Amino acid sequence: MQHTYQYGWIIPFIPLFIPILIGVGLLLFPKATENLRRMWSFHSVLLLSIVMLLSINLSIQQINSNSIYQYVWSWIIINDFSLEFGYLIDPLTSIMSILITTVGIMVLIYSDNYMAHDQAYLRFFAYMSFFSTSMLGLVTSSNLIQIYIFWELVGVCSYLLIGFWFTRPLAANACQKAFVTNRIGDFGLLLGILGFFWITGSFEFRDLFEIFNNLILNNEVNCLFVTLCAVLLFAGAIAKSAQFPLHVWLPDAMEGPTPISALIHAATMVAAGIFLVARLLPLFIVIPYIMNLISLVGIITVLLGATLALAQKDIKRGLAYSTMSQLGYMMLALGMGSYRSALFHLITHAYSKALLFLGSGSIIHSMETVVGYSPQKSQNMALMGGLTKHVPITKSTFLVGTLSICGIPPLACFWSKDEILTDSWLYSTTFAIIAWFTAGLTAFYMFRIYLLTFEGHLGVQFQNYIGKQKIPFYSLSLWGKGVSKRINKNVNLLKKKIYPIDESARNVTQHFITIVPFRFENEKLYSYPYESDNTMLFPLLVLGLFTLFVGSIGIPLNKEGVDLDILSKWLTPSINLLPQKWNNSMDWYEFLKDSFFSVSIASLGIFIAAFLYKSSYSSLLNLDLINSVLKIKRGPKRILWDKIINAIYNWSYNRAYIDSFYTMSLTRGIRKSAEFVHFFDRRVIDGITNGFGVITFVVGEAIKYLGGGRISSYLFFYLSYVSIFLIFLLFPF
């Protein structure tokens, strides 16, 4: 067993061969590498599969032996200071490694077809493999400095992947926004690391926890300074896991390719903040104020993410806000000290949300229209609907993921979310009410996404869809591309108008009649909508199976004080490091009672969504339908009610005006400050310097005429100055 652990250091470096080989191939054999580019997807999947098997083997050994393995070696030694590098294999590491590899493999298989026609296919797989290396290095790190190095590498990979289509202004702006926002948290993380090193003199987790706990017990540290350092550490997790108030980068990050959204923003990168808090929980748990802060940030994020998802029209942005809300549940659980529930929800949510993101990519792919040779893709749910008959497999898997996120038994997220909701009652009644209310909102907005996408009638661009005829249709694009000149020359003489939609299509609510059949010579004809290829459907089916059955590992069974479920056995070494705050024993009566309430509120959210959006074309609420059901007649009450509904809708659609506030207060404020500094530097600082130069020049020009070259004149002026000086000296006035 120990012999196997000794090879744990190779886990992060196995995927690194792909970007290295692609780079060398493009440098030495560019044409051959480009021609054989589809080969690299196979090698990427193969190497990540090796890492997955190694991670599973280590996890099985951990479950059987309840052990933690750490190996370090000295890197820098200066006097009494030694900076060590190494790797740590514990339950948290093995859980994250399995999540990264299993989801990563499915995303790579999916991406082979999704990115097949992209010119930057090789660059995509190089970035993805380098990201896997960075993330695996992060979760296997044995000290804070090593974590920070890989933390920054993950940020760089995120910047490159979000801005993968950097020629699009929206994608370029999104990657910059993500990078800058995360730098705020990362700067706080660095200061926190240095602060705890100053307190304890160590970066290693084991020594750090032991020394710090002893200092706290002996009251030998300044509580205010310790709390400040802990808050700075937590700031890094806030930014990386898109917690309030540094959540603003996550929805814009959806401008990257959909496989990136599935990998980075569902299962790995955004989970890095949860991982960091879980790793440092033995440190945080002895600081009461920081635990309260973690739970407070978590519950705010839970509610904010759910409310912002209510009115989104972009399918990926809706899922992004759902991710934000679910990460808030995990942060809430960690703040309550419910370590097991947080990690359980991390596992179940990763597979469910990866399934939903890949499903959304399949939907977007099905809405694709080839205009010339340039793919146009629509993500606006107002332009979708009625896809059930045309994409049945995507629809079925998307429904499974939706039900799981809603918390419907026996799917994965039901078991983990129910634990968090139950623990919240033991922690705070206020937090529990918010968490349960948000569970209903989650069911509402998730089924809203599902119904607007698959149910009802066909979307407006497919209203006259003709059976199996292979006729391509013009698809409304969110990227601001209008109709090309080539299309205008080849359009059939049906005399139907084409309405090109620019980026303001996100605000479109009315229906468009945009069906224009056209044909191109020597081009493959498609019929839309259509089901994705098998290489895209296979990951959906596998992730669907995970979503169905992965929750079974954490059903909290307990007999005579012994945990019988796999997750509790798996986490035993880590749980033993923490005070036992919650009892995971199973009382079937209490479980069924809590489950009844959680399922009931989720079912209520589903019912309301079905009632409002079952036959709706638009992503807007039907106010007339609501008013008729509630029997609100025309008059002052009707006007007030409509204003309330519109205010809620505008709050959600405009992202709670937080982005606007940041733009007004920070972006414009910093810009105006920079302009003022530039003006002050140019007019005042440079003005003073240039003024002295001008004065010196003028005085010199004036004085040079006094020099005539005659010694008698010089003596006369000299004596005159001396006489005036003596007069003022001897006869002061």
C-alpha positions, 0 to 999 in steps of 0.5 A: 500500500505504501509503495503505491502511495509513493507514486502519488507525485506523478498524478499532476504531471501525467496530463502535462505531456499533452501540451508539451507534445503539442507545442513541440509538434507544432514547432517541429512538424506543424503540418503533420501535427495539424493533419493528425490533430484528432489524434490528440483528443485520444491521447488526452483521454488516455492520459487522464484515464490513467490518472483516474485509475490511479486516483481510484486505486488510492481512494480504495486503499484509503477507505480500507485503511483510514490513512493519510499519506504525506511526502515532502522534500526540501526545496530551499534551505536558508538558516533555520528556514526550509521551504518544502514541496511535496504531496498529500494524499488524504480523503479530500485529495482523492475526492477532488482527484476523482471528480477532476478526472472523471468529469474531465474525461467526459468533457474531453470526449464531448469536446472532440466532436463539439470543437471538431470544426474549430481552427484552434482545436489543438490549442483547446486540448493543450489548454484543457490538459494544462488546466487538468495538471494545474487543478490536480497539482492544487488538490495534491499540494501539501502546503500553502505556498504550493497551493498558491502556485497552482492556484495562480496556474488555475487562474491563468488557464481559466483566463485562456479558456474563457477567452478562447474565442478572443476575437469576440469582444464579449469573450475577450471582456469576459476573460479579463473580468474573470482575471481581474476579479480573481486577482482581488481574491488572490491578493488577499489569499497571498496576504493571509498566507504570509500572515499565518506564516508570520504567526506560526512559522510554517506553511505545512498544513500539519504543522500549521494546524498544530502550532496554531491550535496550541497558540489559541489554547494558550491565548498567545496570539492577537485575535484581531490579527488572526481573524484578519488573516483568516478573512484574507485567506477566505477572500481567495475562496470567495473569488474562485468559487464566485461567492458574493460579492466577487461573483460577477465574473462567473456569468460572463465566463459563459462566453467560452466554449460550453465544454469549458463551462462544464469542466471549469465552472461546474466541477473543478475551478469553482470547486477550488474555493470550496476545496480551500475552505475544506482544507483549512477548516481545522484552522478556521473552526477555532476562530468563531467569527470566521465560521460565522462569516463563511456561513453568512457569505454562503447563505447570501450567495445561495439566495442571490444566485437563485434570484438572479437565475429567475429571469435569465434568457441565456441558458448557460447564464441561467445554469451559471447562476444555479452553480453560484447558488449551489456553491453557496450551499456548500459554503454554508455547510462548511461555515456550519461545520458540516464538513461531510455534507459540504463534500457530499454536495460537492460530489453530487453537484459536480456530476449533475451540473456537468451533465446540465452544461454538456446538455446545454451545449448539445442544445446549442449545437442542435440550434446551429445553422451553417451560414456559409462556412461560419457556425451561428449559435443561439443560447437564447431560450426565448428562441427555443422550445418544442425540442423534445421530439428532435433531441430525445436523448439530450432532453432525457439526460437534461431532465435527469440533471434538472430533477437532481438539482431540484432535489427530487429523490432518489437522484444525487443532489437530493441526498446531499442537499437534504443533509445541508437543509437539515443541518441548517435548522440546528445552526440558525432558524433564519438561515434554515428558512432562507435555505429552504425557500431557495430550494423552492426557487431552485426547482422553479428556475431549473424547470423554467429552463427545462420547459422553455427549452424542450416543452411547448411549441417549436421556437420561433425560427422553427415554427414551420419546421417541415418533417424530415426535409433537409432544409437549413434555416437561418438561426438568430445569432447572439454574437451580433452577426447579420446575414452575409451577402452570400446568403442574400444572393442565394435566398429562395424567392419566397420574399420573406424578410430576414431580421438579423439580430445583434447582441441586443437579442438578449433583450428580445421578447417578441416573436420573430418570423425568420424562416428562410430556406436556402441552398448552397451548391456543393455544400452539405445540407442539414435539417434543424433541430437535430440530435447531437452525434454519438461522441457527444451523447455518450458523455451525457449518458455516462454523467446521467448514470452518475447523477442517478446513482452517485448519491448512494455513496452518502446515504447516512446509515449508522448502526451501533455508532458505526458509519456504514455508508461509503462516504463516511468511511472515506472521510473518517481520517479528515473528520477525525481532525474536526470536532464532531458537530453533527450526528450523521446517524440515521433516524428514518422517521426524522429523515422521512419528515425532513425529506417530505418538506424538502421534496414538497417545496421542490415540487411546489416550485416545479408546479409553479414553473409548469403552470407559468411556462408550459405553453409559453413562448417567451421567457417573460412571465405572463402577468395576465395569467398570474392576475387571472389566477390570483383574481387581481382585477384592474385598479390600484392593486393591479397596478401595484402588483404589476410593479412588484412583479416587474421590479422582481423581474428587472432585479433578476434580469439586471443581475441585482444591479451589482454589475452596474454598481461596480461599473459606476463606483469602481470601473468609472471611479478608477478611470476618473481617478486615473484621469485626475492623476494624469492631469495632476502629473501633467499640469502640476508636477510637470508644470512645476518642473517646466516652470523652473526651467522657463524661469531659469531660461528667462533669467539667464537670457536677461542676465547675459546682457549685463555682461559687457566684458569690461572689468570696470563695469563689473566692479561698479555693480559689485560695489553697488550691491555691497553698498546696498547690503551694508546699508540694510545691515547697518541701518535696519528699518 
